[in-house]
């Protein structure tokens, strides 16, 4: 029983350390770098068009960027 408790507490401690290391505060001088145009998801219009084409080909739906409703056309 003590071995099981020891390994369980070690696993909980390891999980806590792994989860705690994922948090990072962004300093004010780093925000300019992170807001650069290369960090934007829509910086490549051709790539975005290709992604849209793949999406509506798989999902049988087109459009829908920023509007409610599904692929059926009902809102």
Residue pairs with C-beta under 8 A, 6 or more apart in sequence:
26 34
33 39
37 43
42 48
52 62
52 65
55 61
56 62
56 63
56 71
59 71
60 71
61 70
61 71
61 72
62 71
64 70
64 71
67 75
68 75
69 75
